[in-house]
């Protein structure tokens, strides 16, 4: 292929990243990338395992004095969050990414980049193509929708008791603990009625969004909740009926966009609603501008329209549930500099032909507090007549007092770069918890190069950081092989 990334070493590392970026690999669509990894291993005569969930494990024995050393597990996920800007034509099921390099940063044209966690895939391929350290490279699927691949993987095939996860996204920072999470879905059945009149359409766009774990402490505006605020006022002060309400595409991404519509039998009432909506949009813009500089709200009204409206009672319950739903930071640990302990993200809201759906992503590093969040959401659902279901639950990862791999990483970073490696816990979910639960005595750490704005079309990978990180990883593996 015609590679775009030049001037960085090792060149092959960046070529691997470009190759996997050409393969569609959204969550649930990983067969193509999984088969690519299997072929990679077979072409090199390496032991490879591919399971029914399309997880791939590639094993390579040590060489040049490292033959008898215990293997090190390198781990990352092959799927990516598929988000794009409004108006961008890109089919994530079929199209590879259109990569752009600007000022030392790698981005994708109008879409997420998939650096989360494509960097880990490329790094493992690079290590497998090299000599010396014995490794077990574990490539998992559907991490972004509940760590499903890591759950399904038969971990008894792994011999390693040291694990380096590469799903951390800040150079110079090592993650040693993370939150657990799950998906909570509210569903309400509805029967629509046909209404004729003027259709008022509202579109919230331009919000920053972000990762529902790593960016939740930035308190960015949630497009779904902002739209609910506006719709509640409109339903209270004008005589309209809700037709549609759709915002967000992933439960683990803070919604950046939301679109809703209401129908009015009276043209005069529609004009009144349009005027009120414009006033509200101006008010919200004044509130949000310091933190959300690109916020916009598009408002339009069409006469002589027919629409299938949601019953008034169901619409009121729907909007009230959103207005009262817990969202954002729920609890911090003051003794740990305000570290987020509990949070929620209302990531997806959609109105279908015969039902309303809301999907939440709760996170917590404390199991009892996560249970409390589930109880609160269950109460909310019961209060407003929604059925509730839980899925894709995964455990947190507890801090380990004695960690040889952590000490080696600290020593390596200090000697290579002359700075201390920062050790932290994060509020996002990592697969380390699942592996630590399944493999007794596992010593794990999560590290990675700098990737910013994950789960948004503004995601970028800092190329010189990627270059430095490979040097860091090689040094760690060399120390572990001694």
JOTAJO-V483363 format. One record per residue. N is the residue number from 1. RES is the residue in one small letter. PHI is phi in radians with two decimals (999 if undefined). PSI is psi in degrees with one decimal (none if undefined). D_CENTER is the distance of its C-alpha to the mean C-alpha in Angstrom with 1 decimal. Layout:
BEGIN
[[N RES PHI PSI D_CENTER] [N RES PHI PSI D_CENTER]]
END
This chain:
BEGIN
[[1 x 999 165.1 28.9] [2 x -1.55 102.6 29.4] [3 x -1.36 141.8 27.1] [4 x -1.69 -31.3 26.1] [5 x -1.48 117.0 25.2] [6 x -2.31 158.6 28.6] [7 x 1.52 7.0 30.1] [8 x -2.13 148.2 27.7] [9 x -2.15 147.4 28.5] [10 x -1.27 137.5 28.3] [11 x -0.99 -38.1 28.2] [12 x -1.08 -33.6 27.2] [13 x -1.03 -46.1 23.9] [14 x -1.26 -31.9 22.9] [15 x -1.14 -39.7 24.5] [16 x -1.05 -42.7 22.4] [17 x -1.09 -40.9 19.2] [18 x -1.14 -38.1 20.8] [19 x -1.12 -44.7 21.9] [20 x -1.26 -25.5 18.5] [21 x -1.22 -19.3 17.2] [22 x -1.43 -7.1 20.1] [23 x -1.85 120.9 18.8] [24 x -1.01 131.4 16.5] [25 x -2.63 43.3 13.8] [26 x -1.17 159.8 11.2] [27 x -0.99 128.3 10.4] [28 x 1.57 -4.5 13.9] [29 x -2.23 48.1 15.6] [30 x -1.76 2.6 16.0] [31 x -1.03 -41.1 19.8] [32 x -1.07 -48.7 20.6] [33 x -1.22 -34.3 18.7] [34 x -1.10 -44.6 19.9] [35 x -1.15 -34.9 23.5] [36 x -1.06 -42.8 23.3] [37 x -1.17 -39.5 22.7] [38 x -1.10 -44.1 25.5] [39 x -1.11 -40.5 27.8] [40 x -0.96 -47.5 27.0] [41 x -1.16 -46.0 28.1] [42 x -1.13 -36.1 31.2] [43 x -1.10 -24.2 32.3] [44 x -1.86 5.2 32.6] [45 x 1.23 27.9 34.1] [46 x -1.66 149.6 31.4] [47 x -1.19 131.4 30.8] [48 x -2.43 142.0 27.8] [49 x -2.21 129.7 26.4] [50 x -2.18 123.6 24.3] [51 x -1.74 -176.9 23.7] [52 x -1.18 -20.2 23.4] [53 x -1.56 5.0 19.6] [54 x 1.22 13.7 19.7] [55 x -1.10 149.5 18.8] [56 x -2.28 132.7 21.1] [57 x -2.08 123.9 23.0] [58 x -2.07 127.1 25.3] [59 x -1.97 138.3 28.1] [60 x -2.34 128.2 30.3] [61 x -1.29 158.6 33.4] [62 x -1.30 163.6 34.5] [63 x -2.52 168.7 37.2] [64 x 0.88 54.3 39.8] [65 x 1.68 -8.9 40.4] [66 x -1.85 14.2 37.0] [67 x -1.04 -36.7 38.0] [68 x -1.66 3.6 38.6] [69 x -1.38 151.5 35.6] [70 x -1.17 143.5 32.8] [71 x -1.26 155.8 29.7] [72 x -1.88 133.8 26.5] [73 x -1.50 123.8 23.2] [74 x -1.82 136.1 20.6] [75 x -2.52 141.9 17.2] [76 x -2.88 170.7 13.9] [77 x -1.90 146.6 11.8] [78 x -1.58 -16.4 12.8] [79 x -1.46 163.6 10.2] [80 x -2.39 157.6 7.8] [81 x -1.36 130.3 5.8] [82 x -1.81 96.9 9.1] [83 x -2.19 145.6 9.8] [84 x -2.50 159.4 13.4] [85 x -1.27 153.4 15.9] [86 x -1.00 133.5 18.5] [87 x 1.55 -9.8 21.4] [88 x -1.38 129.1 19.8] [89 x -1.62 106.6 21.1] [90 x -2.72 124.3 18.8] [91 x -1.73 103.1 18.6] [92 x -1.13 -18.7 15.5] [93 x -1.33 -23.9 17.6] [94 x -2.18 -29.9 20.4] [95 x -1.66 138.4 19.9] [96 x -1.32 171.5 19.0] [97 x -1.44 145.3 17.4] [98 x -1.68 97.6 20.0] [99 x -1.38 144.0 19.7] [100 x -2.31 134.5 21.3] [101 x -1.96 125.6 22.7] [102 x -2.58 122.5 23.8] [103 x 0.96 41.6 25.2] [104 x 1.35 9.8 23.7] [105 x -2.05 140.3 20.2] [106 x -1.82 124.3 18.5] [107 x -2.27 177.1 16.5] [108 x -2.05 149.8 16.3] [109 x -1.28 94.0 18.6] [110 x 1.40 5.1 16.8] [111 x -2.35 171.2 13.5] [112 x -1.08 152.8 10.4] [113 x -1.55 -29.8 12.0] [114 x 1.36 17.5 10.1] [115 x -1.07 -32.3 11.3] [116 x -1.55 94.1 8.2] [117 x -2.28 36.6 10.1] [118 x -1.06 -26.0 13.1] [119 x -1.07 -38.5 14.9] [120 x -1.15 -40.6 15.4] [121 x -1.07 -48.1 16.7] [122 x -1.12 -40.7 19.1] [123 x -1.11 -42.0 20.2] [124 x -1.16 -38.3 21.1] [125 x -1.09 -38.6 23.0] [126 x -1.14 -43.5 24.8] [127 x -1.13 -41.3 25.8] [128 x -1.14 -25.9 27.0] [129 x -1.49 -4.0 29.1] [130 x -1.81 -176.7 30.8] [131 x -1.83 -175.1 33.4] [132 x 1.42 -85.1 34.1] [133 x -1.28 137.4 31.3] [134 x -1.31 127.8 30.9] [135 x -2.38 154.0 27.3] [136 x -2.11 107.6 25.2] [137 x -1.64 121.7 22.1] [138 x -1.98 115.8 19.6] [139 x -1.92 114.3 17.0] [140 x -1.85 162.5 14.9] [141 x -1.97 162.9 13.3] [142 x 0.86 36.4 10.8] [143 x -1.15 -38.6 8.7] [144 x -1.28 -9.3 5.4] [145 x -2.09 28.3 8.0] [146 x 2.17 17.8 9.8] [147 x 1.00 35.4 10.9] [148 x -1.14 -38.4 13.6] [149 x -1.13 -44.8 15.0] [150 x -1.10 -33.9 15.7] [151 x -1.15 -41.9 17.3] [152 x -1.34 -23.6 19.5] [153 x -1.09 133.9 20.6] [154 x -1.36 101.5 24.2] [155 x -1.36 -6.2 24.1] [156 x -1.21 -14.1 27.9] [157 x -1.37 -8.4 27.9] [158 x -1.69 134.3 26.7] [159 x -1.79 -19.1 29.4] [160 x -1.15 144.9 27.5] [161 x -2.12 8.5 27.4] [162 x -2.15 130.4 25.6] [163 x -2.21 130.8 21.9] [164 x -2.03 104.2 20.0] [165 x -1.49 140.5 16.3] [166 x -2.07 43.9 14.9] [167 x -1.95 19.0 11.3] [168 x -1.59 149.1 12.5] [169 x -2.19 25.0 12.2] [170 x -2.37 118.4 15.6] [171 x -1.06 138.5 18.9] [172 x 1.47 6.8 21.4] [173 x -2.22 132.1 19.2] [174 x -1.99 133.1 19.0] [175 x -1.70 133.6 16.9] [176 x -2.22 4.3 19.1] [177 x -2.86 149.0 17.6] [178 x -2.60 169.5 14.4] [179 x -1.50 155.1 13.7] [180 x -1.58 166.6 13.8] [181 x -2.74 175.8 12.0] [182 x -2.85 175.5 12.7] [183 x -2.01 131.7 12.5] [184 x -2.10 125.0 15.6] [185 x -2.04 131.0 17.1] [186 x -1.76 137.9 20.2] [187 x -2.40 135.6 22.6] [188 x -2.32 127.6 25.9] [189 x -1.34 142.9 28.4] [190 x -2.40 157.4 30.3] [191 x -2.18 113.5 33.4] [192 x -1.40 159.8 33.5] [193 x -2.21 147.4 36.8] [194 x -1.42 129.0 38.0] [195 x -2.31 139.3 38.6] [196 x -1.94 143.9 40.2] [197 x 2.76 -145.5 40.1] [198 x -1.76 132.8 37.9] [199 x -1.80 118.8 34.2] [200 x -1.71 124.0 32.2] [201 x -2.03 134.6 28.8] [202 x -2.17 133.6 26.3] [203 x -2.29 118.4 23.2] [204 x -1.68 127.5 21.0] [205 x -2.49 169.3 19.3] [206 x 1.43 6.6 18.5] [207 x -1.32 157.2 16.3] [208 x -1.24 -35.2 14.0] [209 x 1.10 -147.3 10.9] [210 x 2.30 -177.8 8.0] [211 x -1.30 131.6 5.3] [212 x -1.25 -10.5 6.8] [213 x -1.79 -58.3 8.0] [214 x -1.21 -28.3 9.1] [215 x -1.85 2.7 10.2] [216 x -1.14 -28.6 11.7] [217 x -1.30 -9.7 14.9] [218 x -1.46 -5.9 15.4] [219 x 0.91 47.4 16.2] [220 x -1.29 152.1 15.1] [221 x -1.18 137.3 16.6] [222 x -1.66 118.2 15.0] [223 x -1.07 -36.1 16.5] [224 x -1.11 -44.3 17.1] [225 x -1.27 -32.5 19.1] [226 x -1.15 -42.1 20.9] [227 x -1.14 -39.7 22.1] [228 x -1.05 -37.5 23.2] [229 x -1.07 -44.0 25.2] [230 x -1.22 -43.9 27.0] [231 x -1.11 -37.6 27.6] [232 x -1.06 -43.1 29.1] [233 x -1.11 -42.8 31.6] [234 x -1.14 -42.1 32.5] [235 x -1.21 -29.8 33.1] [236 x -1.33 -37.2 35.2] [237 x -1.88 -5.8 37.3] [238 x -2.38 160.1 37.7] [239 x -1.70 75.5 38.6] [240 x -2.16 170.2 35.8] [241 x -2.20 137.4 33.7] [242 x -1.25 133.2 30.0] [243 x -1.90 -46.4 29.2] [244 x -2.58 155.7 25.5] [245 x -2.76 108.1 22.3] [246 x -2.41 119.4 19.0] [247 x -2.60 144.2 15.9] [248 x 1.30 152.9 12.2] [249 x -2.20 -16.6 10.7] [250 x -2.37 136.1 7.5] [251 x -1.17 -24.3 8.0] [252 x -1.72 18.1 4.8] [253 x -2.16 133.1 5.5] [254 x -1.18 123.3 9.0] [255 x -1.07 130.8 11.4] [256 x -1.71 -23.8 13.3] [257 x -2.39 150.3 15.9] [258 x -2.71 140.5 18.1] [259 x -2.27 135.8 21.5] [260 x -2.47 160.5 24.2] [261 x -2.54 150.1 27.9] [262 x -2.31 149.6 31.1] [263 x -2.04 141.1 34.5] [264 x -2.18 127.1 37.9] [265 x -1.21 -28.9 41.2] [266 x -1.75 127.9 43.0] [267 x -1.12 -35.4 42.5] [268 x -1.15 -40.9 43.6] [269 x -1.17 -35.6 41.0] [270 x -1.12 -41.3 38.3] [271 x -1.12 -39.0 39.7] [272 x -1.09 -42.2 39.6] [273 x -1.15 -40.0 35.9] [274 x -1.11 -41.4 35.0] [275 x -1.12 -43.3 36.9] [276 x -1.12 -41.5 35.1] [277 x -1.07 -40.0 31.7] [278 x -1.13 -40.5 32.6] [279 x -1.11 -43.4 33.8] [280 x -1.12 -40.9 30.6] [281 x -1.07 -39.2 28.5] [282 x -1.15 -40.5 30.7] [283 x -1.10 -45.5 30.4] [284 x -1.12 -38.0 26.6] [285 x -1.09 -41.3 26.7] [286 x -1.11 -39.1 29.1] [287 x -1.19 -39.6 26.8] [288 x -1.62 -21.1 23.6] [289 x -0.88 -42.4 25.0] [290 x -1.05 -35.8 24.9] [291 x -1.80 -23.6 21.1] [292 x -2.25 74.6 20.1] [293 x -1.15 -21.0 22.7] [294 x -1.78 10.7 21.6] [295 x -1.03 138.3 21.6] [296 x -2.56 153.8 23.8] [297 x -2.34 113.0 25.1] [298 x -1.65 130.1 27.0] [299 x -2.22 130.2 29.7] [300 x -2.50 155.3 32.0] [301 x -2.41 129.4 34.7] [302 x -2.10 133.9 36.5] [303 x -1.58 168.1 39.7] [304 x 0.97 50.9 41.2] [305 x -2.04 154.3 38.0] [306 x -2.09 134.2 37.5] [307 x -2.53 157.1 34.4] [308 x -1.67 107.8 33.4] [309 x -1.59 150.7 32.9] [310 x -1.43 137.2 31.2] [311 x -0.95 145.9 33.9] [312 x -1.01 -44.4 34.3] [313 x -1.09 -44.6 33.9] [314 x -1.13 -39.4 30.6] [315 x -1.14 -41.5 29.3] [316 x -1.12 -44.4 30.4] [317 x -1.09 -39.8 28.8] [318 x -1.07 -51.8 25.5] [319 x -1.18 -40.3 25.5] [320 x -1.11 -39.0 26.9] [321 x -1.06 -40.9 24.2] [322 x -1.19 -39.7 21.6] [323 x -1.15 -29.5 23.8] [324 x -1.75 -5.0 24.3] [325 x -1.15 134.3 20.8] [326 x -1.13 138.3 19.5] [327 x -2.69 145.9 16.5] [328 x 1.45 -155.9 15.2] [329 x -1.22 130.4 16.9] [330 x -1.93 -30.5 19.4] [331 x -2.70 137.5 20.9] [332 x -2.06 159.4 21.2] [333 x -1.78 104.1 23.3] [334 x -1.12 -33.8 26.0] [335 x -1.22 -16.6 27.5] [336 x -1.93 44.0 24.4] [337 x 0.99 36.1 24.3] [338 x 1.35 21.2 22.3] [339 x -0.98 135.3 19.4] [340 x -1.26 125.1 17.1] [341 x -1.78 -37.1 18.1] [342 x -2.39 136.4 17.0] [343 x -2.66 164.2 14.6] [344 x -2.39 154.5 13.5] [345 x -2.40 120.7 11.4] [346 x -1.44 96.7 13.1] [347 x -1.59 -31.4 10.5] [348 x -2.38 132.1 12.8] [349 x -2.35 132.1 16.6] [350 x -2.62 145.2 19.0] [351 x -1.91 117.0 22.7] [352 x -1.74 -176.8 24.0] [353 x -1.04 -40.9 27.7] [354 x -2.22 12.8 28.5] [355 x -2.79 162.3 25.7] [356 x -1.99 137.9 23.2] [357 x -2.26 135.0 19.6] [358 x -2.27 135.1 17.3] [359 x -2.19 125.5 14.1] [360 x -1.90 152.9 13.0] [361 x -2.17 93.5 10.4] [362 x -1.47 146.6 12.9] [363 x -2.39 146.0 12.6] [364 x -2.86 146.7 15.7] [365 x -1.59 -1.9 17.3] [366 x -2.08 117.4 20.5] [367 x -1.02 -41.3 21.1] [368 x -1.15 -35.2 23.8] [369 x -1.27 -32.3 21.8] [370 x -1.13 -38.7 19.0] [371 x -1.11 -38.4 22.0] [372 x -1.11 -40.5 23.3] [373 x -1.09 -42.6 20.1] [374 x -1.04 -41.2 20.4] [375 x -1.15 -39.6 24.1] [376 x -1.11 -44.0 23.5] [377 x -1.17 -37.4 21.3] [378 x -1.07 -40.3 23.9] [379 x -1.13 -42.9 26.6] [380 x -1.06 -45.9 25.0] [381 x -1.07 -45.4 24.7] [382 x -1.09 -39.8 28.3] [383 x -1.08 -37.7 29.6] [384 x -1.90 18.0 28.5] [385 x 1.31 28.7 29.2] [386 x -1.74 146.9 25.8] [387 x -1.49 149.6 25.2] [388 x -2.23 141.8 22.3] [389 x -2.39 148.1 20.5] [390 x -2.00 141.2 18.2] [391 x -2.70 169.9 16.1] [392 x 0.94 40.3 13.7] [393 x -1.40 139.9 14.8] [394 x -2.47 152.8 14.5] [395 x -1.42 162.0 16.6] [396 x -1.37 178.4 16.2] [397 x -2.23 116.3 17.7] [398 x -1.47 148.8 21.0] [399 x -1.13 137.3 22.6] [400 x -1.91 121.8 25.4] [401 x -1.07 -44.7 28.6] [402 x -1.86 110.1 30.0] [403 x -2.43 98.8 27.8] [404 x -1.01 -39.2 29.7] [405 x -1.16 -33.6 26.6] [406 x -1.12 -42.7 25.5] [407 x -1.16 -39.0 29.1] [408 x -1.12 -41.5 29.2] [409 x -1.11 -40.2 26.1] [410 x -1.13 -44.6 27.7] [411 x -1.11 -44.6 31.0] [412 x -1.07 -47.5 29.6] [413 x -1.11 -41.0 27.6] [414 x -1.11 -43.5 30.7] [415 x -1.25 -36.1 33.1] [416 x -1.31 -42.8 31.1] [417 x -2.09 -2.2 30.0] [418 x 1.24 17.1 32.3] [419 x -2.31 158.6 29.7] [420 x -1.38 137.8 28.3] [421 x -1.31 125.4 25.0] [422 x -1.37 134.1 23.0] [423 x -1.91 128.6 22.0] [424 x -2.57 161.6 19.4] [425 x -1.77 150.8 17.4] [426 x -2.18 160.7 13.8] [427 x -1.61 -9.1 12.2] [428 x -1.37 167.9 8.8] [429 x -1.64 140.8 9.3] [430 x -2.26 156.6 10.9] [431 x -1.31 -8.3 13.1] [432 x -0.98 -35.1 16.1] [433 x -1.09 -42.4 17.0] [434 x -1.16 -42.5 17.6] [435 x -1.20 -39.2 19.6] [436 x -1.15 -36.4 21.5] [437 x -1.16 -34.5 22.4] [438 x -1.56 -26.5 23.8] [439 x -2.00 108.3 25.5] [440 x -1.09 130.9 28.2] [441 x 1.37 11.6 28.6] [442 x -1.14 132.4 25.4] [443 x -1.86 110.8 25.0] [444 x -2.16 153.6 21.4] [445 x -2.62 153.3 19.7] [446 x -2.13 127.5 16.5] [447 x -2.46 169.6 17.0] [448 x 3.07 169.4 16.0] [449 x -1.37 175.5 16.9] [450 x -1.36 119.6 15.8] [451 x -2.24 130.7 12.7] [452 x -2.05 154.9 12.1] [453 x 1.01 40.0 10.2] [454 x -1.03 149.9 6.9] [455 x 1.25 14.4 5.0] [456 x -2.33 161.0 8.7] [457 x -1.17 -7.9 12.0] [458 x -1.59 6.3 13.2] [459 x -1.02 136.6 11.3] [460 x -2.52 152.8 14.1] [461 x -1.95 127.8 15.5] [462 x -1.41 114.3 18.7] [463 x -1.18 -39.3 21.1] [464 x -1.21 -27.8 23.7] [465 x -1.18 -41.3 21.2] [466 x -1.05 -41.2 20.1] [467 x -1.10 -47.7 23.9] [468 x -1.15 -36.7 24.6] [469 x -1.13 -37.4 21.9] [470 x -1.08 -39.4 23.6] [471 x -1.05 -42.6 26.9] [472 x -1.09 -47.6 25.5] [473 x -1.07 -43.8 24.1] [474 x -1.06 -41.5 27.5] [475 x -1.16 -40.4 29.4] [476 x -1.07 -46.5 27.6] [477 x -1.11 -37.8 28.3] [478 x -1.10 -41.6 31.8] [479 x -1.18 -38.6 32.4] [480 x -1.20 -26.1 31.1] [481 x -1.47 -5.3 33.5] [482 x -1.44 none 36.5]]
END
